[in-house]
Amino acid sequence: MAVGNSEFAAGEYGYLVFATDEFPAWVAPIGMAIGAGADDAFSLEGAGGLVLLRNGRVIALRFNTTGFEAQPRVMELMKRKFGSPSSQKAVTWNNDLGGSRESISAQWRKPDFFADYSSVVQSQPMRAQGLSGGIGFLSIGNDLGQQVLQPAASKEAEF
């Protein structure tokens, strides 16, 4: 866990990292160094996500997803756990070859709970990470977590 500024706001945050052999296929791999300076940086390999906290309590989780490839599985899991989304829309992505695909943007809302899923928020192939189908994000949390993440709704997920 760290205290400082995440890309979203000042506060407590941490990273949930799955073991390389055990992360869900829909979670995008990460490879990054974290730390305020060269002496305290450490490396994360595998897959995981950002954990936002307030007073030591989790208020939100945010994961990058594997884009188009993850779309059917994430929607299946979310619907199974939380029911049909409160809102859902299709977003069309065009490539340089004249083709197109539709991604999903879906939101679930309940008292003191939110989940936002965008199956593709970055259409550029992420070949360096093996993500040829773009990158998406899934955020889940309570009302405070939603307030913290809301300004980032239009940004791509980076952590």
C-alpha positions in Angstrom: 0.0 0.0 0.0 1.1 3.5 -0.7 -0.1 7.0 0.3 0.2 9.7 -2.2 -1.3 10.7 -5.5 -2.7 8.1 -7.8 -3.7 9.2 -11.3 -7.2 9.9 -9.9 -6.7 11.7 -6.6 -4.6 12.1 -3.5 -5.1 9.4 -1.0 -4.3 5.8 -0.1 -3.9 3.3 -2.8 -2.3 -0.1 -3.5 -2.0 -2.7 -6.2 -3.6 -6.1 -6.3 -1.3 -8.4 -8.2 -2.2 -11.9 -9.2 0.5 -14.5 -9.5 1.6 -14.9 -13.1 0.1 -18.4 -13.5 -3.2 -17.5 -11.7 -4.6 -14.3 -13.0 -8.0 -14.3 -14.8 -7.7 -14.3 -18.6 -9.8 -11.1 -18.8 -7.3 -9.1 -16.7 -4.7 -7.3 -18.8 -1.1 -8.1 -17.9 1.0 -5.3 -16.3 4.7 -4.8 -16.1 5.7 -1.7 -14.3 8.1 -0.2 -11.7 6.5 1.6 -8.8 8.1 4.0 -6.3 8.8 7.6 -5.6 12.5 7.3 -6.5 15.0 4.8 -8.0 15.9 3.5 -4.5 12.4 2.5 -3.5 11.0 1.3 -6.8 9.9 -2.3 -7.2 8.7 -4.2 -10.2 5.3 -5.8 -10.7 4.9 -8.5 -13.2 1.7 -10.5 -13.9 -1.7 -9.0 -13.8 -3.6 -6.9 -11.4 -5.3 -3.6 -10.7 -5.4 -0.5 -8.6 -7.0 -0.5 -5.2 -8.2 2.8 -3.8 -8.6 3.2 -0.1 -9.9 5.7 2.5 -9.0 5.3 6.1 -7.6 1.8 5.3 -10.9 0.6 3.7 -11.2 -0.4 0.1 -13.5 2.1 -1.8 -12.8 1.0 -5.4 -11.0 -1.5 -7.6 -9.9 -0.7 -11.1 -8.6 -3.3 -13.6 -7.4 -3.0 -17.2 -9.0 -5.7 -19.3 -7.9 -7.5 -22.5 -10.3 -5.5 -24.7 -12.5 -7.2 -27.3 -11.2 -10.6 -26.2 -12.5 -10.1 -22.6 -15.8 -8.6 -23.5 -18.0 -11.8 -23.5 -16.5 -13.2 -20.3 -16.6 -10.0 -18.3 -20.2 -9.3 -19.3 -21.2 -12.9 -18.4 -19.5 -12.6 -14.9 -20.9 -9.2 -14.2 -24.5 -10.2 -15.2 -24.2 -13.4 -13.1 -23.0 -11.4 -10.0 -25.0 -8.1 -10.3 -27.8 -8.8 -12.8 -28.5 -6.8 -15.9 -26.7 -3.4 -16.2 -28.5 -0.2 -15.4 -27.4 1.1 -18.7 -25.5 -0.3 -21.7 -24.5 1.0 -25.1 -22.4 -0.2 -28.0 -19.4 1.9 -29.2 -18.2 1.3 -32.8 -14.4 1.2 -33.3 -13.0 1.5 -36.9 -9.6 0.3 -37.9 -7.3 1.5 -40.6 -8.4 -1.3 -43.0 -12.0 -0.3 -43.1 -13.3 -2.8 -40.6 -15.2 -2.1 -37.5 -16.1 -3.8 -34.2 -18.5 -2.9 -31.5 -17.4 -2.7 -27.9 -19.6 -2.4 -24.8 -19.9 0.3 -22.3 -22.1 -0.8 -19.3 -22.9 0.6 -15.9 -24.4 -1.1 -12.8 -25.8 1.1 -10.0 -27.2 0.1 -6.7 -27.3 1.8 -3.3 -23.7 2.5 -2.3 -22.4 0.4 -5.2 -21.2 1.1 -8.7 -19.5 -0.9 -11.5 -18.4 0.6 -14.8 -17.2 -1.5 -17.7 -15.8 -0.3 -21.0 -14.6 -3.2 -23.1 -12.4 -1.1 -25.2 -11.1 2.4 -24.3 -7.9 2.3 -26.3 -8.2 1.0 -29.8 -4.5 1.0 -30.6 -3.1 -2.6 -30.6 -1.0 -3.2 -27.5 1.3 -5.6 -29.2 4.1 -5.0 -26.6 1.7 -6.6 -24.0 0.1 -9.0 -26.4 -3.1 -7.1 -26.4 -4.1 -6.9 -30.1 -7.8 -6.3 -29.3 -7.3 -3.1 -27.4 -7.6 -2.4 -23.7 -10.6 -1.9 -21.6 -11.3 -1.2 -17.9 -13.6 -2.5 -15.1 -14.1 -0.3 -12.0 -16.1 -1.5 -9.0 -16.7 0.2 -5.7 -18.8 2.2 -3.4 -20.2 5.8 -3.8 -17.0 7.4 -2.5 -14.9 5.2 -4.9 -17.2 6.3 -7.7 -16.6 10.0 -6.8 -12.9 9.5 -6.9 -12.9 7.6 -10.2 -15.5 9.7 -12.0 -13.2 12.3 -13.4 -11.3 9.5 -15.0 -14.3 8.0 -16.7 -13.2 9.4 -20.1 -9.5 8.5 -19.7 -7.9 5.2 -20.5 -7.1 3.1 -17.4 -3.4 3.4 -16.5 -1.7 2.1 -13.5 
